Amino acid sequence: MTETLYLPTARYTWGGDEFLFVEFDEAMNLTANYLSTTVAHGLSTLDLPGVVDVCPANASLLVRFDPDVIRAEDLKRRTQELEGQARESTQYTAETRIIEVPVWYQDPYTAEVVARFREGYHQDPSGTDLDYAAKVNGLADAAEFIRRHHESPWLVSMVGFVAGLPFMYQLVPRDRQLEVPKYLSPRTDTPPLTVGHGGCFACIYSVRGAGGYQMFGIAAAPIYDPEQHLRDFRDFLILFRPGDLVKFRPVDEAEYRSIQQQVEDGTWRYKQAPVTLDVEAALADPDRYNRTLLEALDGADD
């Protein structure tokens, strides 16, 4: 991979009197995302008086604070200390989990919305989002794109935009990453649990609403459960956390309906396994590293 563990010193800027913005790089990469997530975790663990919110993003970090409780320069100094500790670490690792997400690709729900938003919205009104995605990636057809989409894991690089929506970055060499531009103009409708793609990022729309990512299918189970009805949401109403790993698994209509029934009954559980996110291993030999992740998931209980 063209990425390395070296990055220049982060850029610290202020947003008014209440926000500290830390930019680790201008573009998404595994090292910048690791630093963002690690520093954010460190700040949360310190539980500094006056720190209101810590929001890690793809390659940056936003901290909201109360200047009447903590001095801006003190917050910056503590954040820089955490950045230095993360950079000086001998191991770029974090304990996390890999989660299997069943997806009905080429489903009728996203297909109906795709058909409604073509002229004036999409780069290629004559086809489907999957056809277009395959074309711009130089692939034979939609089936090959789907295979490439689900065969390797994805890193949850950040969670946001709407409640519980994960942005995901594919753990493959740069020259094999799937990249698809967003719609020319945003849609006013996107089905809930749509599996979408914009730029190099995959996402799952947690709720119905507007959106501009290409649409490839629909996830079979919730990723946002405000009533915390399902067991996977007992601790928190949002499934994904930055640093999680995701493996999509294609399902047909029959299995999709079966999973929907389990969700309705309250018995659905996501298949998942604890793993170590190792940035160096992922950069050095991504295919080998991905095999270890998938082996851990295969060994997990259903």
Disulfide bonds with the S-S distance in Angstrom:
none
